[in-house]
Amino acid sequence: MIYRFLSLDHFRGQLVPPSPVGAKPGPTPLTETPDLQALLQVLHWPAPPENATAFASSTSAEKSHYRLLQSQSNYTVGNMLLVSLEARDRHGQPKHYGGDFLRAKLHSPELKASVAGTVKDHKNGTYTLTFPLLWAGAVQVSVRLIHSSETVALLRHIRDSHPSTITFRGYFVDPGQGSKEEVTECNVHPVSGPTCQYVDPGTGEHWFCAKPQHHSCNDLVYHSSGIYKNVLTSAEKVFFSGAATDQIIPGSVPIIQVLPSHQLAVATSPPLPCHPGLALTLPSGFYYKDVWVSLGCSSRTFPTPDLALSCLRGKIVHMIGDSTLRQWWEFLLAFIPSVKHIDLHVTHHTGPLLAVEPAQGLVLRWRAHGIPLRMAKSKMADIHYLANELNALGGGPDMVVVFTLGAHFTTFPVDVYVRRVHGIRQAVAQLLARSPQITVVIKSANTGDKSVYRSDWLSLQLDNILRAMFAGMRVAIVDAWAMTSCHYLPDNLHPGKVIVQNEVNTFLSYVCPGK
C-alpha cells in the first residue's frame, strides 16, 4: 500500500488521498503520448541483431581501421577531409551492422587546434568521417571507439528496463520531538513498502521516499545521493571494461599539410553578432591556439578581468543547473578579483551561491536545478526546481538566465527527462513572453563519463532531447559537448580551466555581442 503525502513548506501542498487499487502512482508516462513519440525520433540509434550479444562479436577498436576516402594532391583551408572507417569484431571479422558510438577529431597539437568530425553510420559496419579543414598547418586524424554497438544496446536496455539505476536518501528529523534522525530510500518513482509521495504544486513533479517508522512524511528535511544499483551481470561488465571502452582506433591517414586559401590561414567567425535564436552550425566551432572560434556567429574573447566585468556591468545573472555550470560561477569569481562571494551558509554543492560586484552593479547567482541530484547531504528547502525558479523571475534587459540539465538524469528512463524539460520549456516560453529583452542561455552537456550509469552515450541522448525541445526558441546554446569532445585535455565531466574559460567566453559573447 502506498501512502501519499505532501510535505514541507517548500512543496506547499495538501494531503493527497490514496490511489484506487491497481492505479499506477505518479505522473502519466509520457511514452504514451504522441508528442514524445515524435520527439524520440531524435534518439534513433541503429541496433545490432538480437542474437549479437556475445562480447567476442562486439566491435574491437584494435581490429577496426580507417583510411582516406578520397586522396587529394593539395589540401587547403575550406576543403573537407573524408575518411572511411571499417568496424571489425574481436575475431577480426568485418561487422555487417552499425550502431558503434565513435568520436572523431582533426587536430594540430602544436597549434592547440582541433575540431570534431561528423560521423555518418552506413548501418553496414562502415562509417564516413567528415572533417572541415579550418586552419593551415599539419593536421592529423584521431578516432576513438567510445562504445561498441553491442555496448550501446546494453546501455539502452538497462536505461529502458529499470525505473532507476541509483537510489537517494531522505533524512527525516523532528526537532520538536527530539527523536533520532531516520534515513530512508527515495527516488523519482515509488519505492517498496509504505511510501511518502511529495508533489510540487508549481511543476507537478513527484518525489517518493519510503515512509519512516518513527516520523511523519512532513519531517523530510535533508537529501543526498544513495547507492548505484548493481544492474550488470558478470558477463555484461566486460563490455564496460577499460579494454573495451574509449579505445583508440588505428588508421592509415598520414599527417596532412593544409595550405592557406586566398591568404586565409585560419577560418574566422562570420560577422553575424551572437544573439539568442541562432541555430547551431555543424560543427559549431573549433579551437585554434586554445581559443574557441564559433562558426555560427562572431564569438568574442574576454582575456582580462576588466573586459569580462565591462560586459557584465549592471547584470543580474541567474545560473541554475549542475556542478558543470557551477564551474562557470567559480571561474568568474576567481577571474574577476573585485567580485566578492557572499556566504549564505548553505551547502556549496547545492547553493544558492551568491557573489556581487557592488561598484559595477553585478550580481552572480548559482543554484542546483532540483532533485534528482547526486550530492552530499543538503537541505531539501534549498533545492528548488528549475522551472519554479524561472517562473519567479520578473525579467528585464539587464537579467541573464543560463541553465543546464542532464548529468543527473542519465540514471533514469528517457520519459523522466522529457517531462522535466517540457516543464522547463513552458517556463522559458512564459519568461520570454513577459520579458522579451531578457537573455536566456542553455549550456549543453559535457563529455566525460563512460560508465553504465553516466555514459557519454546516455548524456548525448538527453542532450539531443534538450536541443530538440528548444529548437526555434529565442535562446542561445553554448555547445559544451563540442568544446569538451575535441579538446586535447582528457575527458572529464568537470573539464579543465582552459575549456571552462572558452565556455564562459562563448556565454559572454551572447550577453555582449557588440560591445
Phi, psi and omega in degrees: 000140181249125174266128181253122179229150166251131182222172179073137173301331180303326181269339176049053184239189179229169180294133178255130180292158179298153177287157172302156181301131179089351180286146180274122181289159176090178183291157178296132180300129180288348178296345180270356184261145179298325182301316181291321180301322177291319181295325183292348177297331179289348181264003183304133180216128181303135181253145177288164175303152183300331182272000181267075183240350183285142180298324181297334180268001180281162184294136178251124176296320183296324183271343179281168186201150174229157182211166175295136179275320179222110179278140179238156178286326179224144175238131181233160176303130183107341176283172174244142176254125181248133182231139177252133180239133175248122179272139177230154180275186187285352171266359182085007180275141179299140175281149181243013176215161184261208177100001177290144178263105184248149170234129182230147176213156171249133186210158174232097185303322182294327181269355187050048181241142181195155176212145178283141176270158176264133182251122174252122182268117179274001174062023178227017181095359177241154183221148172249126180253129183242130181231126172282140177268109192246354178209154179275146180134187180278122181239152178220153182264142174225130181230136179234140170269106179285309176217142171291163178299327178292323177292320177299317179299322178293317177302314182295318180298315181295316179300317187276342185257352179245135176295338175191157174246015180214155173244165176231167180241138172247136184248119184256127185222135173233090184302328182293329181271342180070017182279162182291144178297137175248142179240127178230168180281140179227160177189178179282351179234161179301144175258173185289148177083187177304135191227139169269130177245133179243126181242122178281122184291336182281323185247341186079005180291144181252148174218139185234141173224145173298134184292126179290158182283325190242008178230160173274164177299334180289353184268009178291118185240323186237161180224147170202168173289159179249246182234156171277132181285149177279098186250000181247138171282169178300322181290331182277335183298333182295334180294338182251013180288163179298333180282345184246347188244137175054058183249144179287133175264129179286153179211170181245022177277119181285169171295131186248136176269116180262129183264153175297155178239117180051047179068008178266107181273334181220133174298147182241163175294147174295159182289351182296123178298149177286126177209152180302145179104347179287136175283144178289140173276169178231109358287162182280342180175188180205163176265140171217120186054041176067018177243131180282127179248117180286143175258003181252336181200174185280087181289153181238164172243153180229074189287344181240154177302323182297321180293317179296317181293322178299320178295321187268003182303128176076007183268146169250112187252119177256116176252123183228120182172220183249192185292337178290333174275330175299332176301326177296314180300314180294323179296312181297323179296321180280330186282323182254102188301329184280351176281126185245135177283130173260116184283111179266006177057050177236169176293127185299324184286347180250322187080193004287143177252143184223136174219146183222155169233089190301321184296329181254004176067032181261134176234125178242120179241147170218141172208158180291155188277000180109159180294148007282139179221127173273104186201172176289168182305123184218157180287131178300325183294341179271355184256107183250141175294141184302315182299322178295321178297318179295319180292341181270358182267136177278333179091199182128160183294340181261008179258136178234132177240129174227134181219161173217152183204129177160314188301330183266008182246005181286352182261018182225160172300159187298326186296333177297317181289317181300317180299318181293314182294324179300317178294322179292321178299317178299318180294320178295317179299319179291322178295316179293328180291320181273346181216077184299339184270356179289151177256123180243125182235138177245128173268125179284178182289155171267154164280168176157327188238147183234012185276170179294340182267328186221041182297148174303328178295319177296317179296320180296320177300314179292323180296323177295323176297314181302313181295318180295321182294329183255008178298134179086353178271158182277065177231158176254148177240124171270114188279073180295334178299311179294322185288334178266337187279338184245003181283159181284341178294146177300150178305134178204128179305329175249090189293166182291170187302321184295324177289315179301318180297321177292323175298315180295320177302318178295317176302312181293334177296331176278328178289321183230074185291334186230012184272000000 
